Structures are given as C-alpha cells and as structure tokens.
Amino acid sequence: MANRARYPVYMRDRGLLYPVRLLSRIAAVLLPVVLVAGPINPDLPDFSGEWIEIQPDHGPPLGLQLMQSGSRVRVRGSYRDSFSEKDVATATIDNGTATFTLSQGCVARFQWPGYNYDSPGKNVFTLSLRQPAETGQPKPLLIYVQESYWYAPCSNHQIGVERIEKVLKRR
C-alpha cells in the first residue's frame, strides 16, 4: 500500500484505473453542459473595459469601469484616473441596453417644507453602444444616460425628470 501513494493513478495496477474511467465519463457528460453554459447569447454587446467621457461639459471627465459576465455588467465610476474596488451597481442587459437604478436621497438642508423625503427620487442609468459617426474611429462609443426622477423638490431640483447624456470612448 505504501507504493500506491507515490505513483499516479494511471501507473498503478489495472484494478485501480476505475476512478480515471469514472472521471472521464463524468467529464464527457459535463463537457456539453459547460460549453452550452458559456455565452448563452453571443449577440450581447460587449460593454467590458474602461471608458472615458469624450467632451465633458465642465469639470473632469466621467470614467466608467465595466466588467461584464453574460447579461450582467458590474459598474464602477470615477471622475479621477483610478477606480474604487467597490461596484456602484450591477446593470442588466436587455435588448442591447444595460440598465440599473439607484435611489436618490436629499439631505435635510436641501429639503422643502411640506414634502415627504422618505424616497425623494430615483436615478435610472442606461448604457448602450453606438458605432461612431466619424471615420477613423473604429471602436464603438458608449452612450451613458442618467434620468433623475424627482418626487419631491431638493435644492434646485424640481419635481419631474432631469436627463443627462454623455458619450464615452474606450480608454
């Protein structure tokens, strides 16, 4: 028995090859499952990578780090050269657009009397890819849209919807 531990399974006597045969049968059964479980929908757009805003209206450009796994996209954002290790959100891809929603708060000093601020608003973010209109730019552009839905006024934000759109390119 002491010799058995020193040699791989295939070098032992034929009676002990059973585990190898069993493993090969399991692998043969699982391989098609693993292959099918890969990219279920190869038509999904590829959002992965680091993106930087092309022409910011003011201030530093928005940067996004997107990590895609199937129809889920982990999102990190920054107005600096580096990104936090913490995800801002996880977007879900549907019909070629990645979408996520975050609640919108309003600190007490910006609240107006007479309104409920338990849930003053929400932000809906959409990310989509667009082929560049200019020649010489072969990579797609990322269209970032943030729609803020205000249910109560907050500072200079009135009740209603505010929309911000930015165009980013891969870094």
C-alpha positions in Angstrom: 0.0 0.0 0.0 2.9 2.4 0.7 3.9 2.3 -3.0 0.4 3.3 -4.3 0.7 6.8 -2.9 3.9 7.5 -4.8 2.6 6.8 -8.3 -0.2 8.5 -10.4 -3.4 6.5 -10.8 -2.5 5.5 -14.4 0.7 3.8 -13.3 -1.0 1.6 -10.7 -2.3 -1.8 -11.4 -5.4 -2.1 -13.7 -7.8 -2.7 -10.9 -7.3 0.9 -9.7 -8.0 2.6 -13.1 -11.7 2.7 -12.3 -11.5 6.3 -10.8 -9.9 7.5 -14.1 -12.6 5.9 -16.2 -15.3 7.3 -13.9 -13.8 10.8 -14.2 -13.6 10.6 -18.0 -17.2 9.6 -18.2 -18.2 12.4 -15.9 -16.2 14.8 -18.0 -17.8 13.5 -21.2 -21.3 14.2 -19.7 -20.4 17.6 -18.3 -18.4 19.0 -21.2 -21.5 19.7 -23.4 -23.2 21.4 -20.3 -20.2 23.6 -19.8 -20.0 24.5 -23.5 -23.7 25.4 -23.5 -23.4 27.4 -20.3 -20.8 29.7 -21.9 -22.1 32.7 -23.8 -25.8 31.9 -24.0 -26.4 34.8 -26.3 -23.5 35.7 -28.5 -25.5 38.7 -29.7 -25.0 40.5 -26.4 -23.0 43.8 -26.8 -19.5 43.9 -25.2 -19.5 46.6 -22.6 -16.4 45.4 -20.8 -13.4 47.8 -20.3 -12.6 51.2 -19.1 -14.4 54.1 -20.7 -13.7 57.9 -20.5 -16.0 60.8 -21.4 -15.1 62.4 -24.6 -16.2 66.1 -24.2 -17.2 66.9 -20.6 -19.5 70.0 -20.2 -17.5 71.1 -17.2 -15.0 69.5 -14.7 -13.1 66.3 -15.1 -14.4 63.6 -17.5 -16.6 60.7 -16.2 -14.8 57.4 -16.2 -16.5 54.0 -16.1 -15.1 50.6 -15.5 -17.4 47.9 -16.7 -17.0 44.2 -16.1 -19.4 42.1 -18.0 -20.4 38.5 -17.3 -23.2 37.3 -19.7 -26.1 39.7 -19.4 -24.8 41.3 -16.1 -22.4 44.3 -16.1 -20.7 45.4 -12.9 -20.3 49.2 -12.9 -17.6 51.4 -11.2 -17.5 55.1 -11.8 -15.0 57.8 -11.1 -14.0 61.4 -12.0 -10.4 60.6 -11.3 -7.7 58.4 -13.0 -8.4 55.4 -10.7 -11.4 53.4 -9.7 -12.6 52.2 -6.3 -12.7 48.5 -5.7 -16.4 48.8 -4.9 -19.0 48.4 -7.5 -21.6 51.2 -7.8 -24.2 48.9 -9.2 -24.8 45.8 -11.4 -26.6 46.6 -14.7 -28.7 44.0 -16.6 -28.6 43.9 -20.4 -31.9 43.8 -22.2 -32.4 44.5 -25.9 -28.8 45.6 -26.2 -29.0 48.2 -23.4 -27.6 47.8 -19.9 -29.8 49.4 -17.2 -29.6 49.9 -13.4 -31.5 52.0 -10.9 -30.2 53.8 -7.8 -32.3 55.6 -5.2 -31.8 59.4 -4.9 -31.6 61.0 -1.5 -31.9 64.6 -0.3 -30.1 65.8 2.7 -32.1 67.8 5.3 -30.7 71.2 4.5 -32.0 71.0 0.9 -35.5 69.7 1.7 -38.5 71.9 1.3 -41.3 72.0 3.9 -44.5 70.1 3.2 -42.9 67.2 1.2 -42.2 63.6 2.1 -38.5 62.8 1.8 -38.6 59.1 2.6 -38.0 58.4 -1.1 -37.4 61.7 -2.8 -36.3 60.2 -6.1 -34.5 57.6 -8.2 -31.9 57.6 -10.9 -32.2 55.3 -13.9 -29.0 54.7 -15.8 -28.8 53.3 -19.3 -25.7 52.3 -21.2 -25.7 51.5 -24.9 -23.2 51.1 -27.7 -23.2 53.2 -30.8 -21.0 53.0 -33.8 -19.0 56.2 -34.3 -20.3 58.7 -36.9 -16.7 59.8 -37.8 -14.4 57.7 -39.9 -11.1 56.7 -38.3 -12.7 55.7 -35.0 -13.4 52.0 -35.4 -14.4 51.2 -31.9 -18.0 51.8 -30.7 -18.9 54.6 -28.4 -20.7 54.2 -25.0 -23.8 56.3 -24.6 -24.4 57.0 -20.9 -27.8 58.3 -19.9 -28.9 59.3 -16.4 -32.5 60.1 -15.8 -33.3 61.5 -12.4 -36.9 61.2 -11.3 -37.7 63.7 -8.5 -40.8 63.0 -6.4 -40.0 65.9 -4.0 -38.1 69.1 -4.7 -34.5 69.0 -3.4 -32.4 72.2 -3.5 -32.7 73.5 -7.1 -34.2 70.2 -8.4 -37.9 70.5 -9.1 -40.4 67.6 -9.2 -40.0 65.9 -12.6 -37.4 64.3 -14.7 -33.8 65.5 -15.4 -31.8 63.9 -18.2 -28.0 63.8 -18.6 -26.4 62.2 -21.6 -22.6 61.6 -22.0 -20.6 60.0 -24.8 -17.6 57.9 -23.7 -14.8 56.0 -25.6 -12.8 53.0 -24.6 -9.6 54.0 -22.8 
